[in-house]
Amino acid sequence: MGLRVGVDRVMQNYKDLKVWQKAHSLAIEIYKVSKGFPKEEQFNITSQLRRASISIPTNIAEGSGKFSNKDFAKFLQISLGSANEVEYLVLFSHELDLLDNALFESFTNEIGEIRGMLISLIKKVRD
C-alpha cells in the first residue's frame, strides 16, 4: 500500500502504479525502436522522442514522493504533457517513414491508454 503522510497524502511506491508500469514499458520500447532511426536524426527526433518518453514515468516517480496531493497532481500533469509530446513525435516519425504502420498504431494506442490513466489519476488525486 503506502505510508500515510500528513492528512491527505498516502505515499506509495511508484512501481506499484499501473500507469507507471505502462509508461516505463513504453519508454523502453521507444528507446529500442529509435535505435534504428537514421544517424542524422540522433540529436533531433531520436533525442527528443527519447527525452519525452522517459519524462512520463520519471515524473510519475518523482511526484509519487511528494508530500501533498497538489504536488503529486502537478507532476502527473507534466507526465500528461510529455505523453502528448510523445504522441506527436510518434506521428511525425511515422509520417517521415521512420515508424511502420504497426509500430505507429501500437505506440498510439499505448499513449492513449497512458493518457487516460493519467487523467483518471489526476482527478482522483485532486478529489
Z-matrix of the N, CA and C atoms (Angstrom, degrees):
N
C 1 1.449
C 2 1.527 1 109.57
N 3 1.333 2 114.74 1 -110.49
C 4 1.445 3 117.93 2 -177.58
C 5 1.510 4 110.76 3 -165.27
N 6 1.279 5 115.27 4 174.54
C 7 1.453 6 123.03 5 179.79
C 8 1.516 7 107.58 6 -105.54
N 9 1.337 8 117.61 7 124.32
C 10 1.468 9 120.74 8 -178.86
C 11 1.525 10 108.61 9 -71.38
N 12 1.317 11 114.47 10 128.26
C 13 1.455 12 121.28 11 179.03
C 14 1.517 13 107.39 12 -126.99
N 15 1.296 14 117.43 13 123.31
C 16 1.459 15 120.61 14 -179.43
C 17 1.517 16 110.86 15 66.75
N 18 1.321 17 115.68 16 -159.76
C 19 1.453 18 121.52 17 -175.76
C 20 1.521 19 111.63 18 -83.66
N 21 1.329 20 118.18 19 -39.84
C 22 1.458 21 119.85 20 -168.72
C 23 1.526 22 114.99 21 -121.00
N 24 1.294 23 118.57 22 8.36
C 25 1.463 24 118.89 23 -173.78
C 26 1.515 25 110.75 24 -124.15
N 27 1.317 26 115.67 25 127.98
C 28 1.451 27 121.80 26 173.85
C 29 1.531 28 106.64 27 -111.20
N 30 1.319 29 115.52 28 114.70
C 31 1.466 30 118.87 29 177.57
C 32 1.515 31 107.94 30 -76.51
N 33 1.310 32 115.43 31 138.18
C 34 1.445 33 119.28 32 -179.98
C 35 1.519 34 109.51 33 -136.44
N 36 1.292 35 114.39 34 165.07
C 37 1.450 36 120.36 35 177.54
C 38 1.523 37 107.73 36 -75.65
N 39 1.317 38 116.52 37 118.73
C 40 1.463 39 120.55 38 -178.17
C 41 1.526 40 111.94 39 -57.42
N 42 1.331 41 117.79 40 -28.12
C 43 1.462 42 121.05 41 -178.74
C 44 1.528 43 111.97 42 -66.21
N 45 1.335 44 117.12 43 -18.20
C 46 1.461 45 121.24 44 177.78
C 47 1.525 46 112.71 45 -83.34
N 48 1.324 47 117.66 46 -12.47
C 49 1.458 48 121.29 47 -179.47
C 50 1.530 49 110.24 48 -79.03
N 51 1.322 50 116.74 49 124.88
C 52 1.476 51 121.40 50 -179.61
C 53 1.521 52 111.30 51 -59.19
N 54 1.325 53 116.96 52 -37.09
C 55 1.457 54 120.10 53 -179.56
C 56 1.527 55 110.69 54 -65.86
N 57 1.335 56 117.41 55 -37.40
C 58 1.465 57 119.61 56 176.90
C 59 1.523 58 109.63 57 -65.74
N 60 1.331 59 117.55 58 -42.95
C 61 1.461 60 121.96 59 -179.41
C 62 1.533 61 110.62 60 -58.99
N 63 1.330 62 116.64 61 -44.69
C 64 1.464 63 120.74 62 179.84
C 65 1.531 64 110.65 63 -66.72
N 66 1.330 65 116.02 64 -43.32
C 67 1.467 66 120.21 65 -179.17
C 68 1.527 67 110.97 66 -65.59
N 69 1.312 68 116.75 67 -38.91
C 70 1.463 69 121.86 68 177.33
C 71 1.527 70 110.35 69 -61.63
N 72 1.326 71 116.42 70 -46.54
C 73 1.473 72 120.79 71 179.00
C 74 1.525 73 111.61 72 -62.65
N 75 1.332 74 116.04 73 -40.99
C 76 1.465 75 119.92 74 178.16
C 77 1.527 76 110.77 75 -61.66
N 78 1.317 77 117.05 76 -45.22
C 79 1.469 78 120.69 77 -179.67
C 80 1.526 79 110.75 78 -60.72
N 81 1.311 80 117.26 79 -42.01
C 82 1.466 81 120.39 80 178.61
C 83 1.523 82 110.41 81 -62.44
N 84 1.328 83 116.93 82 -45.52
C 85 1.469 84 120.35 83 179.93
C 86 1.525 85 111.33 84 -63.34
N 87 1.313 86 117.30 85 -40.26
C 88 1.462 87 120.22 86 178.98
C 89 1.526 88 110.69 87 -65.34
N 90 1.321 89 117.10 88 -40.06
C 91 1.462 90 119.47 89 176.46
C 92 1.530 91 110.43 90 -60.92
N 93 1.327 92 117.43 91 -44.72
C 94 1.465 93 121.06 92 -179.27
C 95 1.525 94 111.58 93 -63.46
N 96 1.318 95 116.07 94 -48.43
C 97 1.467 96 120.63 95 -177.15
C 98 1.520 97 111.14 96 -66.16
N 99 1.321 98 116.99 97 -40.39
C 100 1.467 99 119.70 98 -175.94
C 101 1.525 100 112.99 99 -70.93
N 102 1.335 101 117.44 100 -11.99
C 103 1.470 102 119.67 101 173.03
C 104 1.522 103 110.93 102 -59.80
N 105 1.330 104 115.50 103 -27.49
C 106 1.463 105 120.26 104 -179.26
C 107 1.518 106 114.46 105 -86.85
N 108 1.330 107 118.15 106 -0.88
C 109 1.459 108 120.31 107 178.17
C 110 1.536 109 108.81 108 -68.93
N 111 1.315 110 117.67 109 154.06
C 112 1.477 111 120.38 110 -179.63
C 113 1.527 112 111.99 111 -58.96
N 114 1.329 113 115.33 112 147.61
C 115 1.470 114 120.95 113 -179.41
C 116 1.529 115 112.16 114 -57.84
N 117 1.324 116 117.09 115 -34.29
C 118 1.465 117 119.34 116 -178.97
C 119 1.538 118 112.65 117 -67.84
N 120 1.319 119 117.44 118 -12.55
C 121 1.469 120 121.78 119 176.72
C 122 1.525 121 112.74 120 -97.53
N 123 1.322 122 117.57 121 0.51
C 124 1.462 123 121.66 122 -176.00
C 125 1.523 124 112.66 123 -53.67
N 126 1.317 125 117.90 124 -40.13
C 127 1.466 126 120.78 125 -176.65
C 128 1.528 127 112.01 126 -100.99
N 129 1.306 128 116.68 127 8.35
C 130 1.461 129 121.07 128 179.53
C 131 1.522 130 109.75 129 -116.91
N 132 1.332 131 116.38 130 -103.13
C 133 1.466 132 120.76 131 -175.87
C 134 1.525 133 111.31 132 -60.42
N 135 1.316 134 117.54 133 -45.92
C 136 1.467 135 120.22 134 -177.13
C 137 1.520 136 110.99 135 -57.34
N 138 1.313 137 116.03 136 -50.22
C 139 1.461 138 120.91 137 -178.31
C 140 1.525 139 111.51 138 -63.69
N 141 1.316 140 117.28 139 -45.40
C 142 1.463 141 120.18 140 -176.95
C 143 1.528 142 110.99 141 -68.28
N 144 1.331 143 117.30 142 -40.52
C 145 1.465 144 121.14 143 178.60
C 146 1.525 145 110.52 144 -63.79
N 147 1.301 146 117.05 145 -42.33
C 148 1.461 147 120.59 146 178.68
C 149 1.530 148 111.55 147 -65.42
N 150 1.327 149 117.12 148 -46.01
C 151 1.473 150 120.57 149 179.72
C 152 1.524 151 111.07 150 -60.72
N 153 1.324 152 116.46 151 -44.40
C 154 1.468 153 120.11 152 -178.70
C 155 1.526 154 110.87 153 -66.83
N 156 1.341 155 117.21 154 -40.14
C 157 1.470 156 119.47 155 -178.11
C 158 1.524 157 111.68 156 -68.11
N 159 1.317 158 117.54 157 -38.62
C 160 1.466 159 119.88 158 -179.78
C 161 1.531 160 110.59 159 -75.97
N 162 1.307 161 117.60 160 -21.25
C 163 1.460 162 121.64 161 177.88
C 164 1.530 163 111.95 162 -65.66
N 165 1.322 164 117.85 163 -29.61
C 166 1.464 165 120.09 164 -177.80
C 167 1.532 166 110.35 165 -63.86
N 168 1.345 167 119.58 166 -60.55
C 169 1.468 168 118.51 167 -179.68
C 170 1.532 169 113.48 168 -68.98
N 171 1.329 170 117.08 169 -29.16
C 172 1.463 171 120.02 170 -179.76
C 173 1.524 172 111.10 171 -64.28
N 174 1.320 173 117.37 172 -43.64
C 175 1.464 174 120.15 173 179.94
C 176 1.520 175 112.18 174 -71.89
N 177 1.333 176 117.57 175 -31.66
C 178 1.462 177 119.59 176 173.45
C 179 1.529 178 109.19 177 -62.73
N 180 1.327 179 116.43 178 -45.85
C 181 1.462 180 121.30 179 -179.90
C 182 1.522 181 110.92 180 -62.21
N 183 1.316 182 116.42 181 -47.26
C 184 1.465 183 119.45 182 -178.97
C 185 1.525 184 110.95 183 -63.71
N 186 1.307 185 117.29 184 -44.34
C 187 1.458 186 121.06 185 -178.76
C 188 1.514 187 113.60 186 -65.11
N 189 1.331 188 116.70 187 -31.89
C 190 1.470 189 119.29 188 -178.80
C 191 1.522 190 111.96 189 -66.71
N 192 1.315 191 116.82 190 -17.03
C 193 1.461 192 120.88 191 178.46
C 194 1.515 193 114.27 192 -92.69
N 195 1.319 194 116.95 193 3.00
C 196 1.461 195 120.47 194 -179.43
C 197 1.521 196 110.36 195 -82.00
N 198 1.330 197 115.54 196 156.77
C 199 1.461 198 121.33 197 -174.44
C 200 1.520 199 114.36 198 -86.75
N 201 1.317 200 117.85 199 -12.94
C 202 1.467 201 118.42 200 -178.78
C 203 1.523 202 110.54 201 -126.16
N 204 1.322 203 115.03 202 152.37
C 205 1.461 204 120.23 203 176.48
C 206 1.522 205 110.78 204 -62.81
N 207 1.333 206 116.28 205 -35.84
C 208 1.469 207 120.91 206 179.45
C 209 1.534 208 110.32 207 -59.91
N 210 1.330 209 116.26 208 -45.16
C 211 1.465 210 120.14 209 178.88
C 212 1.524 211 111.50 210 -66.47
N 213 1.324 212 116.94 211 -41.87
C 214 1.459 213 121.33 212 178.21
C 215 1.524 214 109.64 213 -60.02
N 216 1.336 215 116.96 214 -46.24
C 217 1.464 216 121.51 215 -179.59
C 218 1.532 217 111.17 216 -60.43
N 219 1.335 218 116.54 217 -36.67
C 220 1.464 219 120.50 218 179.34
C 221 1.538 220 110.27 219 -61.72
N 222 1.319 221 116.76 220 -43.67
C 223 1.465 222 119.94 221 179.57
C 224 1.525 223 111.49 222 -70.04
N 225 1.324 224 116.98 223 -34.32
C 226 1.465 225 120.22 224 175.79
C 227 1.531 226 110.52 225 -64.60
N 228 1.319 227 116.55 226 -36.70
C 229 1.469 228 119.99 227 177.65
C 230 1.528 229 111.08 228 -67.60
N 231 1.308 230 117.28 229 -36.04
C 232 1.469 231 120.13 230 175.06
C 233 1.530 232 109.11 231 -63.23
N 234 1.334 233 117.17 232 -42.06
C 235 1.465 234 121.26 233 176.50
C 236 1.516 235 110.60 234 -59.89
N 237 1.326 236 116.68 235 -41.28
C 238 1.459 237 121.34 236 179.08
C 239 1.528 238 110.81 237 -62.36
N 240 1.317 239 116.72 238 -42.94
C 241 1.462 240 120.20 239 176.24
C 242 1.513 241 111.73 240 -61.44
N 243 1.327 242 116.86 241 -40.33
C 244 1.467 243 120.88 242 177.88
C 245 1.527 244 110.95 243 -65.93
N 246 1.327 245 117.37 244 -36.30
C 247 1.472 246 120.56 245 177.27
C 248 1.526 247 110.01 246 -62.46
N 249 1.324 248 117.10 247 -40.68
C 250 1.465 249 120.20 248 177.02
C 251 1.522 250 111.11 249 -64.93
N 252 1.318 251 116.17 250 -39.10
C 253 1.467 252 120.46 251 177.95
C 254 1.529 253 110.41 252 -63.58
N 255 1.316 254 117.00 253 -44.25
C 256 1.469 255 120.79 254 178.62
C 257 1.525 256 109.93 255 -61.96
N 258 1.320 257 116.37 256 -43.07
C 259 1.470 258 119.52 257 179.65
C 260 1.530 259 110.65 258 -56.57
N 261 1.330 260 116.27 259 -46.16
C 262 1.461 261 119.18 260 179.18
C 263 1.535 262 111.60 261 -64.65
N 264 1.324 263 117.20 262 -44.43
C 265 1.466 264 120.05 263 -178.58
C 266 1.526 265 111.85 264 -65.09
N 267 1.321 266 117.12 265 -32.39
C 268 1.474 267 121.19 266 174.59
C 269 1.526 268 109.31 267 -65.99
N 270 1.329 269 117.09 268 -44.62
C 271 1.467 270 121.59 269 177.22
C 272 1.525 271 110.15 270 -60.40
N 273 1.322 272 116.54 271 -47.49
C 274 1.463 273 121.94 272 179.89
C 275 1.530 274 110.73 273 -59.88
N 276 1.329 275 115.89 274 -45.11
C 277 1.465 276 120.85 275 179.44
C 278 1.528 277 111.00 276 -62.97
N 279 1.309 278 116.32 277 -39.53
C 280 1.468 279 120.83 278 178.57
C 281 1.527 280 110.46 279 -64.18
N 282 1.322 281 116.37 280 -43.46
C 283 1.461 282 120.01 281 -178.70
C 284 1.527 283 112.39 282 -68.73
N 285 1.327 284 117.20 283 -20.67
C 286 1.470 285 121.41 284 174.52
C 287 1.526 286 111.53 285 -91.95
N 288 1.339 287 116.39 286 7.67
C 289 1.472 288 123.44 287 -179.31
C 290 1.527 289 113.14 288 63.73
N 291 1.322 290 116.45 289 28.91
C 292 1.459 291 120.96 290 174.63
C 293 1.528 292 110.89 291 -88.48
N 294 1.338 293 116.31 292 -20.83
C 295 1.466 294 122.45 293 176.63
C 296 1.518 295 108.51 294 -125.64
N 297 1.317 296 116.72 295 133.58
C 298 1.464 297 119.13 296 176.58
C 299 1.532 298 110.07 297 -77.05
N 300 1.325 299 115.92 298 173.03
C 301 1.462 300 120.97 299 -176.66
C 302 1.525 301 112.80 300 -59.03
N 303 1.320 302 116.83 301 -42.05
C 304 1.473 303 120.41 302 -177.16
C 305 1.526 304 111.03 303 -63.97
N 306 1.327 305 117.87 304 -45.34
C 307 1.473 306 121.00 305 178.22
C 308 1.519 307 110.88 306 -66.03
N 309 1.323 308 116.03 307 -41.57
C 310 1.461 309 119.99 308 178.82
C 311 1.524 310 110.48 309 -58.71
N 312 1.312 311 117.45 310 -48.27
C 313 1.470 312 121.26 311 -179.45
C 314 1.527 313 111.20 312 -65.22
N 315 1.322 314 117.06 313 -41.81
C 316 1.458 315 121.06 314 179.62
C 317 1.534 316 111.10 315 -62.36
N 318 1.335 317 116.13 316 -49.15
C 319 1.467 318 119.95 317 179.76
C 320 1.529 319 111.10 318 -63.71
N 321 1.325 320 116.85 319 -41.70
C 322 1.456 321 120.96 320 -179.58
C 323 1.532 322 110.78 321 -62.26
N 324 1.320 323 117.20 322 -42.76
C 325 1.465 324 120.93 323 177.98
C 326 1.527 325 111.35 324 -64.48
N 327 1.333 326 116.58 325 -44.50
C 328 1.472 327 120.65 326 179.36
C 329 1.530 328 111.17 327 -61.83
N 330 1.313 329 115.81 328 -43.70
C 331 1.468 330 119.81 329 179.63
C 332 1.522 331 110.04 330 -63.59
N 333 1.321 332 116.95 331 -40.79
C 334 1.464 333 120.34 332 177.86
C 335 1.515 334 112.17 333 -61.11
N 336 1.327 335 116.93 334 -42.20
C 337 1.464 336 120.65 335 177.59
C 338 1.526 337 111.00 336 -64.77
N 339 1.316 338 116.38 337 -44.80
C 340 1.467 339 120.82 338 179.80
C 341 1.520 340 110.14 339 -62.12
N 342 1.325 341 116.59 340 -43.72
C 343 1.461 342 120.17 341 179.96
C 344 1.531 343 110.64 342 -61.55
N 345 1.317 344 117.55 343 -44.30
C 346 1.459 345 121.12 344 177.80
C 347 1.524 346 112.11 345 -61.37
N 348 1.324 347 116.19 346 -41.92
C 349 1.466 348 120.54 347 178.78
C 350 1.526 349 111.14 348 -65.44
N 351 1.329 350 116.65 349 -39.96
C 352 1.463 351 120.16 350 178.18
C 353 1.521 352 111.13 351 -63.86
N 354 1.327 353 116.73 352 -43.98
C 355 1.470 354 120.37 353 179.62
C 356 1.521 355 109.95 354 -61.21
N 357 1.332 356 117.09 355 -44.37
C 358 1.473 357 120.37 356 178.60
C 359 1.524 358 111.48 357 -61.63
N 360 1.333 359 116.00 358 -42.83
C 361 1.462 360 119.61 359 -179.05
C 362 1.524 361 111.24 360 -67.68
N 363 1.320 362 117.00 361 -39.16
C 364 1.472 363 120.54 362 177.10
C 365 1.525 364 109.86 363 -59.74
N 366 1.329 365 116.80 364 -46.31
C 367 1.472 366 120.75 365 179.17
C 368 1.524 367 111.06 366 -62.01
N 369 1.315 368 116.52 367 -41.50
C 370 1.467 369 121.36 368 -179.18
C 371 1.537 370 110.81 369 -65.23
N 372 1.317 371 115.82 370 -42.81
C 373 1.469 372 121.11 371 -178.65
C 374 1.523 373 110.37 372 -67.45
N 375 1.316 374 117.45 373 -34.81
C 376 1.473 375 121.58 374 -178.69
C 377 1.518 376 112.48 375 -74.77
N 378 1.322 377 118.03 376 -27.10
C 379 1.487 378 121.20 377 -177.27
C 380 1.502 379 112.08 378 -71.22
